[in-house]
Amino acid sequence: MIARHVYRAASPLQHSVRCYATDGAPTRKMNPWLKYGGGFFASTYILYGIIRVITPVPEDKGKAKANLEASMAQRRGEGVANDGKPANKAFTGGDQGWIDLKLESVEELSPNTKKFRFALPDKDDVSGLQIASALLTKYKGPDMEKPVIRPYTPTSDEDARGHIDFVVKRYPNGPMSQHMHNMEPPQRLDFKGPIPKYPWEANKHDHICLIAGGTGITPMYQLCRAIFSNPSDKTKVTLVFGNVTEEDILLKREFEDLENTYPQRFRAFYMLDKPPEGWMQGTGYINRELLKQVLPEPKVENIKIFVCGPPGLYKAISGPKKSPQDQGDLAGLLKDLGYAKDQVYKF
């Protein structure tokens, strides 16, 4: 009896995921996800929607939002030095060359992921990065013929003073990630940049979709920080994040805070290859059925889909880039679903 009432209550919400994505675009029938591991995911999110509907909204929700924005502002440091003058930018690009930064602290986030905080040259410096951009790192081991150079996107706010943070996952065949995981304060590492990626401005798109795998989440988080720390930016954001295990989900607490504070503008969908017992979201790889349900329709105007992750994710979702300057042709699931090349950006 209870199950029948729950099902009836859920029926009007069966299309809620797609309606959120399209804001009124024609609704498609829900596909049979079960054989892909997505049926359970969809049912769970329907139940999640019921809970949102029947749970009273706290009267101090505005206060919670203000607290989150204040917290972001505090982490940013407002980009002003102690003497009231605009803060100096540590990285200016061009002919600046490499800058070696001192490792200030290391925090273990999971067995294979650490957060590294490097001190900027001056305690009142800001990084100088824009949204979205990254830095290059360089390391040459004693037995290496050539140095290893890898790009990383900081997880700290662009206006944070005196330091810059990176979340780095150790990969078995990744010489830079291996080196960084072996570093201890006060060792130093060479950085260069910023390397501009996708220039962002408030309300540039009505709705953006972030498809990420592993540490490909860091540029996505950079975009989210910029959007939700700016009261004038009303962009909607849908995140699809694939990982192997639950402990591999980076920045999950930060995304949960965003989803709780901006439930009408931010949604996150997680997929795990090896889910733990009792896992309430998707299992397996990011697949066609999931994307078809949670992304906005290809014909919806002013949307942008961002993709970042390991080579296998690019191959399956969007096709690879030809080079840092050449996005290459659109392929994979996004092409199959009808999206155009100019609707997709590959980090």
C-alpha positions in Angstrom: 0.0 0.0 0.0 2.8 2.4 1.0 4.7 1.5 -2.1 1.7 2.2 -4.3 1.3 5.7 -2.8 5.0 6.4 -3.2 4.8 5.4 -6.9 1.8 7.6 -7.5 3.6 10.5 -5.8 6.6 9.9 -8.0 4.7 9.7 -11.3 4.5 13.5 -11.8 8.2 13.7 -11.1 9.4 11.1 -13.6 10.4 13.8 -16.0 11.7 16.2 -13.5 15.3 15.6 -14.4 14.8 16.5 -18.0 12.5 19.4 -17.2 15.2 20.9 -15.0 17.6 20.6 -17.8 15.5 22.1 -20.5 13.2 24.5 -18.7 10.1 23.5 -20.6 11.4 21.8 -23.7 9.4 18.8 -25.0 9.8 15.8 -22.7 11.1 12.5 -24.0 9.9 9.2 -22.6 12.1 7.7 -20.0 14.4 5.0 -21.4 14.8 1.5 -19.8 18.0 2.1 -17.9 18.0 -1.1 -15.9 20.4 -3.1 -18.1 22.8 -0.2 -17.9 22.7 0.2 -14.2 20.9 3.5 -14.6 17.4 2.3 -13.7 18.2 2.2 -10.1 19.9 5.6 -10.4 16.8 7.1 -11.9 14.5 5.6 -9.3 16.8 6.9 -6.6 16.8 10.4 -8.0 13.0 10.3 -8.3 12.8 9.5 -4.6 15.4 12.2 -3.9 13.0 14.6 -5.7 10.1 13.4 -3.5 12.1 14.2 -0.4 12.9 17.7 -1.8 9.2 18.2 -2.5 7.9 17.1 0.9 10.7 18.5 3.1 9.9 21.9 4.5 12.3 24.6 3.3 14.1 26.2 6.3 13.2 29.8 6.9 16.9 30.7 7.2 17.7 29.3 3.7 18.7 32.8 2.7 21.0 32.9 5.6 22.7 29.6 4.6 23.2 31.1 1.1 24.7 34.2 2.5 27.0 32.2 4.7 28.2 30.1 1.7 28.8 33.3 -0.3 30.6 34.9 2.7 32.8 31.7 3.0 33.7 31.9 -0.6 34.6 35.6 -0.3 36.7 34.9 2.8 38.6 32.2 0.9 39.1 34.6 -2.0 40.6 37.3 0.2 38.8 39.9 -2.0 42.0 40.3 -4.0 43.1 43.4 -2.0 46.4 43.6 -0.2 46.7 44.6 3.4 47.6 48.2 2.5 44.3 48.6 0.5 46.0 48.4 -2.9 45.1 45.8 -5.5 47.0 42.6 -4.9 50.1 41.8 -7.0 49.6 38.9 -9.5 52.2 36.1 -9.0 51.7 34.7 -12.5 51.5 37.1 -15.5 52.2 34.8 -18.4 54.1 36.0 -21.5 57.9 36.0 -21.0 57.7 35.7 -17.2 59.2 32.2 -17.2 59.1 29.6 -14.5 58.5 30.4 -10.8 59.5 28.0 -8.1 57.0 27.9 -5.2 57.6 26.5 -1.8 55.3 23.6 -0.6 53.6 24.9 2.5 51.4 22.0 3.5 50.0 18.6 2.4 46.6 17.2 3.3 45.6 13.6 2.5 42.1 13.4 1.1 42.1 9.7 0.2 44.6 6.9 -0.2 45.6 8.2 -3.6 44.7 11.9 -3.5 46.3 14.8 -1.7 45.7 18.6 -1.4 48.9 20.6 -1.9 49.2 24.2 -0.7 52.1 26.2 -2.2 53.1 29.6 -0.9 53.1 32.5 -3.5 56.2 34.7 -3.6 54.6 37.3 -1.3 51.9 36.8 1.4 49.7 39.4 -0.3 50.0 38.0 -3.8 47.1 36.5 -5.7 47.7 33.8 -8.3 46.8 36.0 -11.3 44.7 33.2 -12.9 41.4 33.9 -14.7 38.3 31.7 -15.2 39.0 29.3 -16.7 42.8 28.8 -16.7 45.5 26.5 -15.4 49.2 26.4 -14.6 52.0 24.3 -15.9 54.2 22.3 -13.5 57.8 21.2 -14.3 60.0 18.5 -12.7 63.2 16.8 -13.9 64.3 13.8 -12.0 68.0 12.7 -11.7 67.5 9.9 -14.3 65.3 11.9 -16.7 66.6 13.1 -20.0 63.8 15.7 -20.3 61.7 17.4 -17.7 58.1 16.3 -17.1 55.6 19.2 -17.8 51.9 18.8 -16.8 49.0 21.3 -16.5 47.0 21.5 -13.3 44.0 23.6 -12.4 44.1 25.1 -8.9 41.2 24.5 -6.5 41.8 27.6 -4.5 40.0 30.9 -5.4 41.7 33.1 -7.9 41.7 36.0 -5.4 43.1 34.0 -2.4 46.1 35.8 -1.0 49.5 34.3 -0.4 48.9 30.7 -1.5 47.6 28.4 -4.2 46.0 24.9 -3.8 46.0 21.9 -6.0 44.1 18.6 -5.6 46.2 15.9 -7.2 45.5 12.2 -7.7 48.5 9.8 -7.8 48.5 7.7 -11.0 50.7 4.6 -11.3 52.2 5.8 -14.6 52.1 9.5 -13.9 55.6 10.9 -13.2 54.4 14.3 -12.1 51.7 13.1 -9.7 54.1 10.5 -8.3 56.7 13.3 -7.7 54.2 15.6 -6.1 52.9 12.8 -3.8 56.5 12.2 -2.6 57.1 15.9 -1.9 57.2 17.3 1.7 57.3 20.9 3.0 59.4 23.0 2.3 60.4 21.5 -1.0 59.8 23.5 -4.1 58.2 23.0 -7.5 58.4 25.0 -10.8 55.2 26.6 -12.1 54.4 28.7 -15.2 51.3 30.4 -16.5 48.5 31.1 -16.6 47.4 28.9 -19.4 44.0 30.4 -20.6 41.3 27.9 -21.3 37.6 29.0 -21.7 37.0 32.7 -20.9 34.0 33.0 -18.6 31.8 35.9 -17.8 28.6 36.1 -15.8 25.5 34.7 -17.7 27.6 33.8 -20.7 25.4 30.7 -21.1 21.9 30.0 -19.6 22.9 26.5 -18.7 26.2 24.7 -18.6 26.8 20.9 -18.3 30.0 19.5 -16.8 31.0 16.0 -17.7 34.1 14.9 -15.8 36.1 11.9 -14.7 38.7 11.7 -12.0 40.8 14.8 -11.5 39.1 16.3 -14.6 36.8 17.7 -12.0 39.2 20.6 -11.1 38.4 23.0 -14.0 34.7 22.2 -13.5 35.0 23.3 -9.9 36.8 26.4 -11.0 33.8 27.3 -13.2 31.3 26.5 -10.4 33.2 28.7 -7.9 33.1 31.6 -10.3 29.4 31.2 -11.0 28.1 30.7 -7.5 30.3 33.3 -5.8 28.9 36.0 -8.2 25.3 37.0 -7.1 24.7 38.5 -10.6 25.5 35.2 -12.3 22.3 33.1 -12.7 23.7 30.3 -14.8 22.3 26.8 -14.2 24.8 24.0 -13.8 24.5 20.2 -14.3 27.4 18.0 -13.2 27.9 14.4 -14.3 30.9 13.0 -12.5 32.3 9.5 -13.1 34.8 7.7 -10.8 35.9 4.2 -9.8 35.1 4.2 -6.1 33.3 6.6 -3.8 36.5 7.7 -2.1 37.7 8.8 -5.6 35.0 11.5 -5.7 36.9 14.7 -5.3 35.4 17.9 -3.8 32.1 16.1 -3.1 31.4 18.1 0.0 31.8 21.3 -1.9 29.4 20.2 -4.6 26.9 19.0 -1.9 27.0 22.5 -0.4 26.2 24.0 -3.8 23.4 21.6 -4.4 21.8 22.3 -1.0 22.2 26.0 -1.3 21.1 26.3 -5.0 18.7 23.4 -5.6 17.1 25.0 -8.6 20.4 25.9 -10.3 22.8 23.1 -9.5 22.4 19.3 -9.8 25.1 16.7 -9.5 24.9 13.1 -10.8 27.6 10.6 -9.8 28.5 7.3 -11.5 30.8 4.7 -9.9 32.5 1.7 -11.5 32.8 0.0 -8.1 30.0 1.3 -5.9 29.9 0.4 -2.2 27.0 -1.5 -0.7 24.0 0.8 -0.4 25.2 3.3 -3.0 22.2 5.4 -4.0 23.3 6.8 -7.4 24.5 5.5 -10.7 26.8 2.5 -11.4 29.1 1.8 -14.4 30.4 4.2 -16.9 28.7 7.5 -18.0 26.4 6.3 -20.7 24.1 7.5 -23.4 20.9 6.9 -21.4 22.1 9.0 -18.4 23.2 11.9 -20.6 20.0 11.8 -22.6 18.0 12.2 -19.4 20.0 14.9 -17.5 21.5 17.1 -20.2 19.4 19.8 -21.9 18.1 19.1 -25.4 20.6 19.8 -28.2 18.2 22.3 -29.8 18.1 24.4 -26.6 19.8 27.7 -27.3 22.7 29.1 -25.3 24.0 26.0 -23.6 27.6 24.7 -23.3 28.9 21.3 -22.4 32.3 21.0 -20.9 34.3 17.7 -20.9 37.4 16.9 -18.9 38.9 13.6 -17.8 41.2 10.7 -18.8 41.6 9.8 -22.5 39.0 7.1 -22.3 36.4 9.6 -21.2 37.1 11.9 -24.1 37.0 9.1 -26.6 33.6 7.9 -25.3 31.9 11.3 -24.7 33.2 13.9 -27.1 36.2 12.6 -29.0 39.8 13.8 -28.2 41.4 17.2 -28.8 43.9 17.4 -31.6 46.1 19.7 -29.6 45.8 22.3 -26.8 44.8 24.9 -29.5 42.7 22.5 -31.6 39.5 21.1 -30.2 39.2 18.5 -32.9 36.0 17.1 -34.3 33.1 16.3 -32.1 32.5 12.5 -31.7 31.3 10.0 -29.2 28.0 10.1 -27.2 27.5 13.9 -27.5 27.6 13.7 -31.3 25.3 10.7 -31.3 22.8 12.6 -29.2 22.8 15.5 -31.7 24.9 18.2 -30.1 27.0 20.5 -32.3 30.7 21.1 -32.1 30.2 24.7 -31.0 28.1 23.5 -28.0 31.0 21.5 -26.6 34.3 22.5 -25.0 37.1 20.0 -24.2 39.4 21.1 -21.4 
